[in-house]
Amino acid sequence: MSAPRQLPPRVGVWLIGARGSVATTVVAGCAALTAGLRPPTGLVTETPAFAGSGLPALSSLVFGGHDTLDCPLPKRADQLAAGGVLPPGLPAAVEAELVAAEREIRPGGPLPGDTHDEEELIAAFVTDLRDFVRRQGLDRAVVVNVASTEPAPTGAALPASSLYAAAALRAGCPYINFTPSTGLHHPRLAGLAASSGLPYGGRDGKTGQTLLRSVLGPMFAQRALAVRAWSGTNLLGGGDGAALADPAAAAAKNAGKERVLADTLGTVPEGQAHIDDVPALGDWKTAWDHVAFDGFLGTRMVLQTIWQGCDSALAAPLVLDLARLLARAHERGLSGPRPELAFFFKDPVGDAPASLAEQYAELERFARRLSEEDGR
């Protein structure tokens, strides 16, 4: 009598901001790739370097999440298709998967006028997560924050992103903060992070302007060219543009951009990055950089770059990459901050290099470590 066939593990991806543009693109995109409707363009974990790493299959991912908005995922996907973010016809083709994910979205918080205290909110989020894992028969779940950027906290109270982060760890879920929000970086959560025995990633996904800076910064340093000033402007719309119209939220976002320059150049050049909300752009963004630098004998020169892209389409494959990598790390019993994931973040955790090339080399080594052959 043959042994029963072992089913592949099912892995949950719990999205904070589950009805937003990025989350909707993640769910729709994963369904499209699983069905063979689209190639895995932009998905790092689908390249040959990760073939033997034992990552969960895209078809094994189950989606749910928290959100304070009430726009259903199928309707949000239609809106994104109308704006050119999703291919025409894709929302209809993956409607069943969108509906299934929508059924697993629970009310987030705190809502305006909410009288629940921190512990009550965290406990409710933990219950939602545990119910999700049990209801879906999951081996594990990874929590990913893709909600709009919040201002940096000014007092001792935990901001919303940190409430969700605390709930993730208490529920036994690895955690990723794809936003500049505080999340697990709040000092009050340091003890929980250390004692949880769970792996977690960095903060603020590196998708556009900062990705380019992490390539160009090392180039100037390695060629011994003196950067005098580095200024940038971002034009963006959508929910992120509206959120970053708040100067405090924009400051949190820009801190990561400046940190990359400081780490790669060894100094902070003159100039600032500015963010302008342009609602007409929707999910599209334009980032312009102006770099003034000195060459041989003090010859003054300038480099200018223009990056035009779609935030959701840039972020979604990285969210899938990170969820798969952290789920596998959890399966292998790895814990604590994972600096090997610096390739994906403006603000990595742990001792990580700043150059994108060095970060990718670390990520490849991590992929080999995750393989069944290498062991822990």
C-alpha positions, -999 to +999 in steps of 0.1 A: +000+000+000+015+033-010+020+061+015-005+089+014+006+118-008+019+147+013+003+180+004+026+210+000+025+234+030+000+263+028+014+297+038-007+327+048+002+362+038-016+386+061-016+421+046-020+453+067-037+477+043-053+447+026-076+467+003-050+492-009-033+493-043-002+473-034-022+446-016-047+443-044-018+440-069-002+413-048-033+392-047-042+396-083-006+392-094-001+360-075-033+345-089-022+355-125+012+339-121-002+308-106-027+304-135+001+310-160-016+342-173+015+363-169+053+357-166+070+364-132+086+396-143+101+415-113+099+385-090+134+379-077+125+346-060+115+331-094+150+335-108+174+305-110+194+315-079+164+306-057+153+274-075+166+251-048+158+272-017+126+254-008+105+285-009+067+280-007+051+278-041+031+308-052+001+285-055+004+277-018-001+313-007-033+322+010-042+359+015-060+378+042-055+410+062-066+440+081-079+473+066-100+503+078-113+508+042-145+491+029-138+490-009-140+453-018-109+438-035-127+430-068-139+466-071-104+479-062-089+456-089-113+470-115-102+506-105-065+496-109-072+481-143-090+512-154-059+532-143-035+509-162-019+494-132-034+459-138-037+445-173-072+448-189-093+418-182-071+405-154-096+413-125-123+393-142-098+364-148-088+362-111-121+372-096-124+340-076-091+346-059-099+382-052-132+372-036-115+345-015-090+371-002-118+396+005-135+371+027-104+370+049-101+407+054-110+419+089-116+455+103-084+472+113-078+500+137-077+522+156-107+539+139-116+576+146-132+578+180-121+542+189-123+537+227-103+504+228-069+507+244-037+493+230-039+459+246-075+454+234-066+463+199-035+440+198-056+411+213-082+415+186-056+415+159-040+384+174-073+366+174-079+375+138-045+361+128-049+329+148-084+324+134-070+328+098-043+302+104-067+277+119-096+283+094-073+279+064-053+250+078-020+270+073+014+258+083+024+294+091+015+330+082+037+360+075+024+395+083+033+423+058+026+459+064+017+477+031-006+503+046-002+541+039+027+558+056+020+572+090+038+601+108+066+592+132+052+588+168+058+617+191+049+601+225+050+567+242+018+555+226+021+528+200+011+539+165-012+517+144+017+501+126+033+490+159+000+476+172-001+453+141+036+444+145+031+435+182+001+414+172+021+396+145+048+385+169+023+375+197+005+354+171+037+336+162+040+352+127+072+365+110+068+402+103+078+425+074+073+463+073+072+474+037+065+510+047+084+538+064+060+536+094+074+527+128+062+491+130+086+469+149+111+498+153+093+512+183+115+510+215+086+494+234+087+464+211+124+457+213+119+431+241+091+414+223+111+412+190+141+397+209+121+371+228+097+361+201+121+337+183+107+348+150+125+362+119+117+397+107+128+420+080+137+457+076+116+487+069+104+506+038+106+487+005+132+500-019+113+502-052+123+533-072+144+564-064+162+548-035+169+517-055+187+538-081+205+557-053+218+525-039+234+518-072+247+552-081+260+561-046+286+532-046+296+541-082+306+577-071+324+564-040+343+536-059+354+560-086+366+586-060+342+612-074+333+639-048+295+644-046+288+680-036+250+679-037+222+654-043+186+667-046+155+649-056+118+655-062+090+629-062+056+635-079+030+608-070-007+604-065-029+577-051-033+568-015+005+571-009+006+606-024-023+617-001-006+602+029+027+618+021+012+652+018+014+652+056+049+667+062+055+644+092+048+613+070+070+627+042+098+632+067+096+595+076+098+585+040+127+609+031+147+596+061+153+563+043+163+580+011+189+602+029+202+572+049+211+553+017+232+582+005+250+585+039+257+548+040+270+546+004+289+579+002+302+580+037+289+615+040+256+634+037+257+657+007+238+690+004+203+689-009+170+673+001+143+651-014+109+666-018+075+648-022+046+664-040+011+649-040-003+651-076-037+632-074-040+631-112-011+607-114-029+580-095-006+551-088+021+564-110+051+583-098+080+604-113+112+607-094+139+632-105+174+634-091+201+661-096+236+651-086+264+677-086+299+662-083+335+670-088+358+651-111+396+652-117+412+686-110+379+698-095+360+698-128+324+703-119+298+679-135+262+670-131+242+637-134+204+639-137+181+609-136+143+605-142+125+574-129+089+569-140+071+539-126+040+524-110+043+520-073+020+490-070+036+471-098+071+478-084+062+468-049+039+438-054+066+413-066+089+423-037+061+417-012+057+382-026+095+377-025+098+388+011+068+367+022+082+336+006+118+341+020+106+349+055+082+319+055+111+296+045+134+312+071+107+305+097+104+269+085+141+265+089+140+278+125+158+311+118+150+339+141+157+376+148+166+404+124+174+392+089+201+415+074+202+392+044+170+409+032+186+443+029+184+441-009+147+449-005+148+477+021+157+514+025+162+507+062+175+471+067+178+455+101+211+442+115+246+446+100+240+449+063+259+465+034+245+496+017+255+488-019+228+470-039+254+447-055+267+436-021+232+433-008+223+410-037+254+388-030+242+385+006+207+375-006+221+348-028+241+334+001+209+334+021+191+315-007+218+288-004+214+287+033+177+282+030+182+252+007+174+218+020+210+207+013+227+234+033+207+231+065+207+257+092 
